[in-house]
Amino acid sequence: MSKIEKNAVAWYVFRVTYQRELTAAKQLEELGIEHFIPTVRTKIRNEKGLAIGWKTEPLIHNYIFIHDSYTNLLAVKQYKIDYLRFIMGKDDEGMVSVPQYVPDKQMSDFMKVVRTMGSKPVDPNIDLRKGDRVRVMTGPFEGVEGIYIKMPNRHEKRVVIKIEGIAAVATLALNAADVEKLEPIKEEKQKKYNF
């Protein structure tokens, strides 16, 4: 991750206790703070196993992504929604714990895939470095960048958008003709955070 200032607006990753992500979302909405909870529609079944309706539930329990500055979110956490917890990661040298955030383009792609009915959750710890970085050129995922991989135990290929250690989602099956190959990201030594 690149350096970010305390007053810069970014997508921060939070953990909530006791699956209160929907309660937190309601409070954030009342405060006018942009947020995102990955959700999925699932069938409601009766005692005989027959589908009787649909419900929306979090795709990743206890996580919420909030778009604001670190300074504002710290105040919200301390004075309004005390059960929010910053997800912490290590600084570039692996020494200091710093709040984890997601770059805007990656978050935009992640939200686009999750909001599309055909997206599927995948193991966030899957090793994606072995695949090629690609950009989807056609269809509902046009513009999404991610890793082109073969799904385990399947013959289909998908583009996966991954938020390190938190979540990963896959698009519907894609053909090689639907994507263009991108140059690999060069890993650079990054600067310390200002937190």
C-alpha positions as CSV (number, residue, x, y, z in Angstrom):
1,M,0.0,0.0,0.0
2,S,1.1,3.5,-0.6
3,K,1.4,6.3,2.0
4,I,-1.8,7.9,3.2
5,E,-2.4,11.0,5.3
6,K,-4.7,11.0,8.3
7,N,-7.1,13.5,6.7
8,A,-7.1,11.8,3.3
9,V,-10.4,10.0,2.5
10,A,-9.9,6.3,1.9
11,W,-11.8,3.0,2.2
12,Y,-10.9,1.7,5.7
13,V,-11.6,-1.9,6.8
14,F,-13.5,-2.3,10.1
15,R,-14.5,-5.3,12.2
16,V,-17.7,-5.1,14.2
17,T,-18.5,-7.3,17.2
18,Y,-21.4,-9.8,17.3
19,Q,-22.4,-9.5,13.7
20,R,-23.6,-5.9,14.1
21,E,-22.5,-4.8,10.6
22,L,-26.1,-4.0,9.5
23,T,-26.6,-2.0,12.7
24,A,-23.4,-0.1,12.1
25,A,-24.4,0.6,8.5
26,K,-27.7,2.1,9.6
27,Q,-25.8,4.4,12.1
28,L,-23.3,5.4,9.4
29,E,-26.1,6.2,7.0
30,E,-27.7,8.5,9.6
31,L,-24.3,10.2,10.0
32,G,-24.0,10.6,6.2
33,I,-20.9,8.4,6.0
34,E,-20.4,6.3,2.9
35,H,-19.9,2.6,3.6
36,F,-20.2,-0.8,2.0
37,I,-21.1,-4.2,3.3
38,P,-20.7,-7.1,0.8
39,T,-24.0,-8.9,0.8
40,V,-25.5,-12.0,-0.9
41,R,-29.1,-13.0,-1.5
42,T,-29.9,-16.5,-0.2
43,K,-33.0,-18.6,-0.4
44,I,-35.2,-18.9,2.7
45,R,-36.3,-22.5,3.1
46,N,-39.1,-24.0,5.2
47,E,-38.8,-27.1,7.4
48,K,-39.3,-29.3,4.3
49,G,-36.5,-27.7,2.5
50,L,-38.7,-25.8,0.0
51,A,-37.7,-22.3,-1.1
52,I,-40.2,-19.8,0.3
53,G,-38.4,-16.5,-0.3
54,W,-35.1,-14.6,-0.3
55,K,-33.1,-12.8,2.3
56,T,-30.1,-10.5,2.1
57,E,-27.2,-11.2,4.5
58,P,-23.6,-10.2,4.8
59,L,-21.2,-12.1,2.5
60,I,-18.4,-11.6,5.1
61,H,-19.6,-11.5,8.6
62,N,-18.3,-8.8,11.0
63,Y,-16.6,-6.6,8.4
64,I,-17.6,-3.3,7.0
65,F,-15.8,-0.9,4.6
66,I,-16.1,2.8,5.5
67,H,-15.1,5.7,3.1
68,D,-13.9,8.7,5.1
69,S,-10.7,10.1,6.6
70,Y,-8.9,8.4,9.5
71,T,-9.4,11.5,11.7
72,N,-13.2,11.5,11.2
73,L,-13.5,7.7,11.6
74,L,-11.5,7.8,14.8
75,A,-14.0,10.4,16.2
76,V,-17.0,8.3,15.0
77,K,-15.5,5.2,16.6
78,Q,-14.8,7.0,19.9
79,Y,-18.0,8.9,20.3
80,K,-20.8,7.4,18.1
81,I,-20.2,3.7,17.3
82,D,-17.8,2.3,19.9
83,Y,-18.0,-1.3,18.6
84,L,-16.2,-0.5,15.4
85,R,-12.6,-1.8,15.3
86,F,-10.0,-0.7,12.8
87,I,-8.4,-3.8,11.1
88,M,-4.7,-3.3,11.6
89,G,-1.9,-4.3,9.3
90,K,1.9,-3.8,9.5
91,D,3.7,-0.8,8.1
92,D,6.0,-1.3,5.1
93,E,8.8,-2.5,7.2
94,G,6.6,-4.9,9.2
95,M,7.2,-3.1,12.5
96,V,4.2,-0.9,13.4
97,S,0.5,-1.7,13.3
98,V,-1.5,0.7,11.1
99,P,-5.1,0.9,10.0
100,Q,-5.8,-1.2,6.9
101,Y,-7.3,0.6,3.9
102,V,-8.2,-0.4,0.4
103,P,-7.2,1.6,-2.7
104,D,-10.1,3.3,-4.5
105,K,-9.8,1.3,-7.8
106,Q,-9.6,-2.0,-6.0
107,M,-12.6,-1.1,-3.8
108,S,-14.6,0.0,-6.8
109,D,-13.9,-3.3,-8.6
110,F,-14.6,-5.3,-5.5
111,M,-18.0,-3.5,-5.1
112,K,-18.9,-3.9,-8.7
113,V,-18.3,-7.7,-8.6
114,V,-20.1,-8.2,-5.3
115,R,-23.1,-6.2,-6.5
116,T,-23.4,-8.4,-9.6
117,M,-25.8,-11.3,-9.0
118,G,-23.3,-13.8,-10.4
119,S,-20.4,-13.0,-8.1
120,K,-19.2,-15.8,-5.9
121,P,-17.2,-15.7,-2.7
122,V,-13.8,-17.5,-2.8
123,D,-11.1,-18.2,-0.3
124,P,-9.4,-14.9,0.5
125,N,-6.1,-16.7,1.2
126,I,-5.9,-18.3,-2.3
127,D,-2.5,-17.6,-3.8
128,L,-3.3,-15.3,-6.8
129,R,0.3,-14.4,-7.7
130,K,0.5,-17.4,-10.0
131,G,-2.2,-16.0,-12.3
132,D,-2.0,-13.1,-14.8
133,R,-3.3,-9.6,-14.0
134,V,-6.2,-8.9,-16.4
135,R,-8.8,-6.2,-17.1
136,V,-12.3,-7.4,-18.2
137,M,-13.2,-5.9,-21.6
138,T,-16.9,-6.8,-22.1
139,G,-20.1,-7.4,-20.2
140,P,-21.2,-6.4,-16.7
141,F,-17.6,-6.6,-15.4
142,E,-16.1,-4.3,-18.0
143,G,-13.2,-2.4,-16.5
144,V,-12.7,-4.6,-13.5
145,E,-9.0,-5.5,-12.9
146,G,-8.0,-8.7,-11.1
147,I,-6.3,-12.0,-11.5
148,Y,-7.4,-14.5,-14.1
149,I,-7.5,-17.9,-12.4
150,K,-8.9,-21.4,-12.9
151,M,-11.4,-22.2,-10.1
152,P,-10.6,-25.3,-8.0
153,N,-12.3,-28.4,-9.2
154,R,-13.8,-26.6,-12.2
155,H,-13.0,-26.0,-15.8
156,E,-14.1,-22.4,-15.8
157,K,-12.0,-19.3,-15.4
158,R,-12.9,-16.1,-13.5
159,V,-11.4,-12.8,-12.5
160,V,-10.9,-12.6,-8.8
161,I,-10.8,-9.3,-6.8
162,K,-9.0,-9.8,-3.5
163,I,-8.7,-7.6,-0.4
164,E,-5.7,-9.1,1.3
165,G,-6.6,-11.2,4.3
166,I,-10.2,-10.0,4.3
167,A,-12.1,-11.2,1.3
168,A,-12.0,-12.2,-2.3
169,V,-14.8,-12.4,-4.9
170,A,-14.9,-14.0,-8.3
171,T,-16.9,-12.9,-11.4
172,L,-19.0,-15.2,-13.5
173,A,-17.1,-17.6,-15.8
174,L,-15.2,-15.7,-18.5
175,N,-13.6,-16.5,-21.8
176,A,-10.0,-15.6,-22.5
177,A,-11.4,-13.3,-25.3
178,D,-13.2,-11.2,-22.6
179,V,-10.1,-10.0,-20.9
180,E,-6.8,-8.2,-21.8
181,K,-3.6,-9.1,-20.1
182,L,-1.9,-6.3,-18.0
183,E,1.6,-5.9,-16.9
184,P,2.5,-7.4,-13.5
185,I,2.6,-4.9,-10.6
186,K,6.2,-4.2,-9.6
187,E,6.6,-4.5,-5.9
188,E,8.3,-1.4,-4.5
189,K,9.6,-0.8,-1.0
190,Q,6.9,1.5,0.4
191,K,7.1,4.3,2.9
192,K,6.0,4.3,6.5
193,Y,2.4,5.4,7.3
194,N,1.8,8.6,9.2
195,F,-0.3,7.1,12.0
